[in-house]
Amino acid sequence: MATRQTSSNGKPKSPRVQVVLPEDLCNRLAALASLESRTVSNMAKVLIQQGIQRYEQQNVAPLHQSYPQNTEVFRSALEAQQPKRLQGAPRRLRLHRP
């Protein structure tokens, strides 16, 4: 799972992911980054983006496009349900004030 940190001014930073690479692959990544005058991290980001785009083009639909549909189906199903009264609900609520 990606971790998100906050900067010193309180704004959230981009999520971070830790990946373990074989030494040969790490050296090849560093060489590519050097050729394109990028940091190793930025080069990895670019290559991951390209790989995901290629994967989505070869397979059905992009993963991020299916979420709104699923959300709408779920929302419609919830709205179609009849409201139910809670059984055994308290007759009077007491507010606890410290």
N, C-alpha and C positions, 0 to 999 in steps of 0.2 A: 504494500500500500504506500502511496506517495505521502510524504510528510510535508507540511506547510509551516514555514517559519515566518516570523514578523521581523521587519527591519527596525532599526532604532527609532524611526519616526512613527512607528505603529502601523505602517501600511503592510499588508500581507505580501510576502514574496511568492514567486512561482513555486508550485509543488516540486519537491526533489525526489528523485528515484535513485536508489543505489543498485548498480549492476556489477556483477563479477564477470570479468572477461579473461579468456586465456591470454597469456603473454603475447603470443604471436598476433592475435586479433587486436590487442591494445596497441602494439607497435604499428600495425597497419593503420589503425584509426589516427594515431598521432602523426604518422607520415602524411595522411590525407589532409589533416587539419593544417599541417605546416604548408602543404602545397597551396591551400586556399586561404592562407593567412587567417585562420580561425583558431579559436581555442578548441581543445579536445572536447569539452562539454558542448560547445556550440555545434561542432561537426557531428557529434553523436545525435544531437537534437535534429539536425537537418536530415541525416540519414534515416532516423526513425520516422520522421514525417513522410519522407519519400516512400519508405517501406510500407507504411500504413495506407498511403494513397494508392500504391500499386496493389496492395492486398484488396482494398475496397473495390477497385476497378475490376479485378479478376473475379471477385465473389459477388454475391447478391447486391445488397445495398449498404451504404456506409452505416457503421454501427450507431453513430450519433443521430442519424435520421430516424431510427426506429423508436427512440425514446418518446418523442411527443405523441406518437400514435398510441403507444402503450399507456401513457398518462391519460390521454383522452378516453380510452376504453375503460380504464379504471375509474376515472371520474364519473363517466356516464353510468357505470354499474352502481357506484355509490349513490348517485342522485336518484336512480330508479328505485332504490330501497325505500320502504315505508319507514317513517320514524317510529321507534319503539320506546315505550315508557320503561324506565328502569324499575325493576322489581326490588322492593325492599329499600327504596331510596329514603333517606332521612326526611322527616317532616320539617325539621327546623335545622338550619346550619348554624354552627357557632364559629365565629371568627376568633381565632386565637391571636391575641396581641401580646407581644413580648414586653 
